[in-house]
Amino acid sequence: MQSVQGNQSRVLVVDDEAHIVMVVALKLRNAGFDVETAGDGDEALAILQGSATMNRAINLVVTDLQMPIMNGIELARAMNQDARLAKIPVLMLTARGHLLRDGEATDANIARVIHKPFSPKGLLLEVERLLGLGGLAA
């Protein structure tokens, strides 16, 4: 079984709230993940496309739903339109889960939706599960 420590899976954390980005990024970095951050979906898409081109692919995206410029659903749909990005799992964070229409997350290939406020440990367990690491969080 692979240990999370020393794991170099790359995770992109996307949220327009700096404190959320800080908490999520810190938890993931402390668990051994390589973390990139973005403040909105448009910035995230540019990072994803650039990393795919540079052969430093992102392995998972953790994104907020409600963001300026491009929201989390729009980001996931844009990822699905790019063959290099379409298979990257997306974990969505939202304080406004009721704004998701029935089936909207599934249609956009969102792997999991977690409602804010969330437990950082619970989030880490979901990240590990989605990356096939078996939920090794301490």
N, C-alpha and C positions, 0 to 999 in steps of 0.2 A: 504494500500500500504506500502511495506517495505521501510524503510529509508536506504540510502547507509551508513550513519554514523552508526557505530556499526555493520555493515554487516561483517560477518567473512568468506565470500567466499575467497577461496585460489586461487591465480593466480600465475602461473609460467611465468616469463619473461625471454626469451632466446634470446641473441644477443651477438656477439663477439665484439661489439663496446661498451665499458664501459659507454660512455656518453649517449647512447641510453638507456641502462639498467637503469642508474641512473635517467634519466628524467621520463621514464615510471614507474619505481618502486615508485618514489617519488609521482607522480600524483595519483597512485593507493592507496598507503598507506595513503595519505592525504584524500582520499575518504573513508577510513575505511576498505580497503581490506588487507588481510594477504598475503604478497608477498614473494615468493621465487625467486631466480635468478640463471641463469646458463649461461656459456659463449659459449656453443655449444650444438648441438643436443644430443651427446653422454652423456654429463653431465646431460642434461635435462631428458633423458630417465631414467637414474639411479635415479634421484630425484623422478620422477613419479612412478617408480616401488617401490621405498622405501616408499613413502608416501602411496601408496595403501596397502602395507604390514602392515604398522603401523596404518592403519585405520585413516589417516589424509589426505584424498584424495584431490588432486588438482581439482578445479572446472573449470578452464579455462587455456589454454596455449596461451601466446602471444609470437610469435617467428619470428625471422628474416628468410628470405629465404636463403641468401648466408652466410654460416658459415663454418669454417674448421671442419674436422672430420666427422660430420653428418649435412647436411643442413636441412632446415625447412621441405621440402617435405619428405625427408628420415625419419625425426622425426615423422611426421604425419603418414606415412605408418607403421612405427614400432609401434606406438600407436594403430593403427587399428588391428595389429596382436595380441594384448594383450587384452583379454576381459575386464579386469579391467580398461583399459585406452581408449578403443575404443569409448566410448560415451562422452569423454571430448571434448568440442568444442575447435577448434584451430583458432586463429586470426593471420594471417600472415602479417608481415611488410616487405616491399621490396622497394628498390630503383631501382630494376631491374625487374620490372613486365613483361617486354618484354621477359624475359628468361623463363617465365612460358608458356609451350605449351598449346594450347587450350584444355580445359577440365582437365588439370593436377591438378589444385587445387580441383576441384570437385571430381576427382577420388581419391584423397588423403583425402577426407572428411574435407577439409579446409572450415570453416564456413564463413570466410570473409577475403579479401585481402585489405590492406591499403597501399598506396604508400607513401614512404618517399620523401620529408619531410611531416610530418603530424602534425595536431593540437593536442596537448595533451588533450584539452577538447573534440575534436571529437573522439579521441581514447577512452577516458573514457566513452563517450556515447555509443560507440560500445561494450565495455566490459559490461556495464550495460545491454544493449539490449541482448547480447548473454547469460547473466546470468539470464535473465528474470526479471530484476529490473526496466525495463521501462524507461531507460534513465533519471535518476534523477540527473544528474550532475549539479552542480551550475556553 
